[in-house]
């Protein structure tokens, strides 16, 4: 499979890149600064492109089987760039004739009770609320505007951080997955496993899904 990966240098993007190539997929590792693409090999092609420019997106994704966006705003990119990136992806993929899209989303939009999103509960950390709400806005844009694409919006567990690759986790849809103690977490390595699994054997096309231990 030929995969175009935006955000290939980020915490999640790096692990998606590693997981994909370890399974023999060809990955175009897309970043603003390709010198930060540390993993190398015959299956990896670093490319500089502007995710916020639909023409740039169309040009770099043409000819690929699937596109993954692990974009996260950094530096001078405001939180509104999350919505801008989604709209740019939708437009660019349609122009390029590529249908499969997986977006690395946020956990804040997951429901903890019917109609109650995680980001709205009083215990949700204030420091992360703005970015969580921006991810919620991005999800709404995908649902409203990505018609014609085979999209999936992949929300992680409430806590995602570097760890071990176990290959063992539980999948869900739009509801937060937590253990018996109420903890919701997953390693970035296992998140990458679940994402590449979805690329290889799609089960969540046209919907939000999540993974946690």
KOLGU-519126 format. One line per field, with one value per residue (C-alpha): residue number from 1; residue in one letter; x, y, z. Coordinates in nm, 4 decimals. Layout:
BEGIN
resi	c(NUM|...)
resn	c(A|...)
c1	c(X|...)
c2	c(Y|...)
c3	c(Z|...)
// end
This chain:
BEGIN
resi	c(1|2|3|4|5|6|7|8|9|10|11|12|13|14|15|16|17|18|19|20|21|22|23|24|25|26|27|28|29|30|31|32|33|34|35|36|37|38|39|40|41|42|43|44|45|46|47|48|49|50|51|52|53|54|55|56|57|58|59|60|61|62|63|64|65|66|67|68|69|70|71|72|73|74|75|76|77|78|79|80|81|82|83|84|85|86|87|88|89|90|91|92|93|94|95|96|97|98|99|100|101|102|103|104|105|106|107|108|109|110|111|112|113|114|115|116|117|118|119|120|121|122|123|124|125|126|127|128|129|130|131|132|133|134|135|136|137|138|139|140|141|142|143|144|145|146|147|148|149|150|151|152|153|154|155|156|157|158|159|160|161|162|163|164|165|166|167|168|169|170|171|172|173|174|175|176|177|178|179|180|181|182|183|184|185|186|187|188|189|190|191|192|193|194|195|196|197|198|199|200|201|202|203|204|205|206|207|208|209|210|211|212|213)
resn	c(X|X|X|X|X|X|X|X|X|X|X|X|X|X|X|X|X|X|X|X|X|X|X|X|X|X|X|X|X|X|X|X|X|X|X|X|X|X|X|X|X|X|X|X|X|X|X|X|X|X|X|X|X|X|X|X|X|X|X|X|X|X|X|X|X|X|X|X|X|X|X|X|X|X|X|X|X|X|X|X|X|X|X|X|X|X|X|X|X|X|X|X|X|X|X|X|X|X|X|X|X|X|X|X|X|X|X|X|X|X|X|X|X|X|X|X|X|X|X|X|X|X|X|X|X|X|X|X|X|X|X|X|X|X|X|X|X|X|X|X|X|X|X|X|X|X|X|X|X|X|X|X|X|X|X|X|X|X|X|X|X|X|X|X|X|X|X|X|X|X|X|X|X|X|X|X|X|X|X|X|X|X|X|X|X|X|X|X|X|X|X|X|X|X|X|X|X|X|X|X|X|X|X|X|X|X|X|X|X|X|X|X|X)
c1	c(0.0000|0.1174|0.0415|0.0774|0.1419|0.1091|0.2667|0.5233|0.7626|0.5218|0.4857|0.2088|0.3178|0.6631|0.5082|0.2562|0.5470|0.7444|0.4468|0.3490|0.6941|0.7487|0.4545|0.6009|0.3981|0.5480|0.5116|0.5499|0.6516|0.5206|0.6393|0.7171|1.0778|1.1790|1.5133|1.3104|1.2087|1.4566|1.3536|1.5018|1.4799|1.3752|1.0038|1.0201|1.0142|1.0357|0.8494|0.7906|0.4349|0.1858|-0.1108|-0.3059|-0.2893|-0.5345|-0.3265|-0.0167|-0.2162|-0.3531|-0.0083|0.1585|-0.1193|-0.1895|-0.1226|-0.1481|-0.3876|-0.4557|-0.3801|-0.3205|-0.3114|-0.1329|-0.1161|-0.0872|-0.0469|0.3044|0.4872|0.2989|0.0054|-0.3046|-0.5695|-0.7897|-0.5383|-0.6964|-1.0196|-0.8241|-0.6192|-0.9309|-1.0903|-0.7644|-0.7411|-1.0992|-1.0509|-0.7049|-0.8011|-1.1054|-0.8915|-0.6352|-0.8932|-0.7800|-1.0667|-0.9210|-0.8469|-0.7723|-0.7454|-0.5712|-0.8201|-0.8686|-1.0330|-1.2434|-1.5251|-1.5747|-1.8899|-1.8724|-2.2524|-2.5210|-2.4769|-2.2051|-1.8601|-1.5457|-1.4350|-1.7477|-1.6997|-1.5791|-1.2682|-1.1385|-0.8030|-0.8423|-0.4995|-0.6172|-0.9704|-0.9013|-0.7228|-0.9868|-1.2635|-1.0695|-1.0543|-1.4307|-1.4798|-1.2581|-1.4647|-1.7838|-1.6315|-1.5357|-1.8877|-2.0428|-1.8061|-1.6203|-1.8955|-1.7480|-1.4390|-1.3844|-1.2908|-1.2262|-1.1664|-0.9458|-0.9740|-0.7153|-0.7790|-0.7981|-0.4254|-0.1848|0.1900|0.5030|0.5215|0.5310|0.3890|0.1748|-0.0731|-0.3441|-0.6177|-0.9914|-1.1643|-1.4718|-1.6711|-1.7676|-1.7692|-1.4671|-1.3099|-1.1901|-1.0823|-1.2505|-1.0863|-1.2144|-0.8723|-0.8553|-0.5093|-0.3060|0.0550|0.1308|0.2840|-0.0391|-0.2412|-0.0258|-0.0942|-0.4693|-0.4418|-0.2477|-0.4862|-0.7698|-0.5817|-0.5265|-0.8724|-1.1193|-1.3930|-1.4651|-1.5228|-1.7441|-1.7255|-1.5299|-1.3506|-1.1191|-0.8809|-0.7705|-0.6592)
c2	c(0.0000|0.3530|0.5816|0.9598|1.0592|1.4203|1.5065|1.2300|1.3908|1.4209|1.1908|0.9874|1.0384|0.8926|0.5769|0.5448|0.5769|0.3053|0.0702|0.1120|0.0469|-0.2464|-0.4090|-0.3402|-0.0335|0.2515|0.5806|0.9358|1.1100|1.4662|1.7478|2.1181|2.0310|1.6968|1.7032|1.5996|1.2716|1.0553|0.7126|0.6135|0.3231|0.2192|0.2363|0.5961|0.9063|1.2370|1.5201|1.8823|2.0075|2.2524|2.0743|2.3991|2.4479|2.2223|2.2426|2.1313|1.8472|1.7354|1.7350|1.5279|1.2688|1.1923|0.8278|0.7083|0.4452|0.6217|0.9402|0.9734|1.3077|1.3110|1.6904|1.8852|2.2651|2.3786|2.7075|2.9811|2.7551|2.8476|2.6008|2.7098|2.5302|2.2005|2.2886|2.4435|2.1256|1.9099|2.1296|2.1350|1.7552|1.7083|1.9441|1.8130|1.4461|1.5057|1.6944|1.4124|1.1343|0.9682|0.8423|0.6849|0.9224|0.8634|1.1645|1.1460|1.3245|1.4100|1.2244|1.5193|1.4451|1.0918|1.0387|0.9434|0.9221|0.9540|1.2996|1.4003|1.4558|1.4064|1.7676|1.8947|1.7111|1.9258|1.7127|1.7707|1.9551|2.3235|2.3337|2.0940|2.2227|2.4662|2.2097|1.9483|2.1818|2.2550|1.8814|1.8625|2.1351|1.9432|1.6274|1.8200|1.9508|1.5989|1.4721|1.7623|1.8022|1.4755|1.3160|1.1109|1.0189|0.6966|0.8789|0.7663|0.9908|0.8091|0.9415|0.8099|0.7143|0.9970|0.9547|0.8702|0.8753|0.6916|0.3386|-0.0226|-0.1951|-0.4790|-0.5190|-0.5723|-0.3118|-0.2634|-0.0760|0.1427|0.3933|0.7340|0.6346|0.6588|0.3178|0.2792|-0.0055|-0.1265|0.1556|0.4179|0.4799|0.5395|0.5168|0.3729|0.3903|0.5805|0.2573|0.0593|0.3499|0.3232|-0.0506|0.0132|0.2830|0.0682|-0.2210|0.0061|0.0961|-0.2687|-0.3954|-0.1051|-0.1414|0.2215|0.3981|0.7042|0.7183|0.8020|0.5237|0.4877|0.2453|0.1946|-0.0780)
c3	c(0.0000|-0.0748|0.2189|0.2344|0.5964|0.7097|1.0434|1.0066|1.2566|1.5489|1.8485|1.6853|1.3250|1.3898|1.5278|1.2457|1.0020|1.1799|1.2069|0.8428|0.7000|0.9367|0.7582|0.4159|0.3168|0.1169|0.3041|0.1793|0.5015|0.4696|0.6935|0.6925|0.7801|0.6300|0.8121|1.1175|0.9518|1.1396|1.0149|0.6822|0.4444|0.0948|0.1856|0.3124|0.0932|0.2859|0.1126|0.2081|0.1569|0.3044|0.4612|0.4801|0.1014|-0.0886|-0.4082|-0.2202|-0.0641|-0.4014|-0.5554|-0.2856|-0.2297|-0.5973|-0.6745|-0.3137|-0.1839|0.1441|0.3359|0.7089|0.8857|1.2212|1.2075|1.5314|1.5442|1.6360|1.6492|1.4671|1.3742|1.5740|1.6855|1.3963|1.1741|1.2813|1.0999|0.8131|0.7755|0.7566|0.4909|0.2957|0.3123|0.1958|-0.0991|-0.1879|-0.1787|-0.3960|-0.6472|-0.6520|-0.6737|-0.3493|-0.1336|0.1809|0.4685|0.8353|1.0636|1.4001|1.6219|1.9855|2.2727|2.3885|2.1436|2.2790|2.4840|2.8522|2.8691|2.6028|2.4484|2.6978|2.5495|2.7563|2.7017|2.8811|3.2108|3.5054|3.5598|3.2072|3.2368|3.1574|2.9913|2.7195|2.6718|2.3863|2.1704|2.2538|2.1396|1.8198|1.7521|1.8105|1.5502|1.3076|1.3555|1.2838|0.9604|0.8538|0.9180|0.7270|0.4342|0.3650|0.1611|-0.1210|0.0809|0.2741|0.5920|0.9484|1.2495|1.4998|1.8559|2.1009|2.4611|2.7146|2.7765|2.4938|2.5412|2.4268|2.5615|2.4516|2.1469|2.2803|1.9964|2.2576|2.3012|2.2694|1.9901|2.0212|1.8203|1.9618|2.3292|2.5594|2.6247|2.9836|3.2121|3.5303|3.7268|3.4845|3.3324|2.9570|2.8074|2.5224|2.4112|2.0933|1.9634|2.0041|1.8664|1.5532|1.5375|1.5460|1.2809|1.0354|1.1079|0.9960|0.6785|0.5946|0.6917|0.7090|0.9696|1.0579|0.7266|0.7575|1.1339|1.4453|1.6292|1.9257|2.0940|2.4547|2.6938)
// end
